[in-house]
Amino acid sequence: MQKSTTFNWSVEKLLDAIFEAGFMYLLKGSLFLDELEKYDRQSKAMRREDRRQEY
């Protein structure tokens, strides 16, 4: 009985660690994509300003 309880506890901890790592990976990926989108918008705005100054 004790081994079964210990095994279930360790599987639960393992699944929690996997879930947490996956969540953190997705969160960091989302933040990276947000920064990339922000940089893209800024660079497009700068190009529009450069085109206006040329005319």
N, C-alpha and C positions, 0 to 999 in steps of 0.2 A: 504494500500500500504506500509506503514512504517513497519508493522509487517512482511510482506513477505520479505522485504529487510533485516531486522534484522535477520530473521530466516535463510535466505540464507547465510548471512555473518557468522553466528555462525556455521552452518553446514560446511562451507568452512574451518573455523579455526579448527574445530574438525577433519576434514579429513586431514588437513595439520599436525596436531599434531600426529595423528595415523600414517601417512606416515613417519614422521620424527622419531618417536619412533621405528617403524619397521625397518627403514634404519639403525638406530644406533644399534639395536639388531643384525642385520645381519653383520654389520661392526665389532662389538665386537666379534661375533662368528667366523668370518673369521680370525681375528687377533689371537684369541685363538687357532684355528686349525693350523695356521702357526707356532705358538710357539710350539705346541705339535709335529708337524712334525719335527721341528728343533731339539727338545730334543730327539726325536726318532732316528734321523740320528746320533746325537752325541753319544748316548748310544750304537748304533750298531758299530760305529767306535771304541769306547772304548773296546767293547767286542772282536773285531777283533784284536786289539793290544794285549789284554790279551792272546788270543789264540796263537799269534805269539811268545810271550815271554815264553809260556809253552813248546814249542817244542825246 
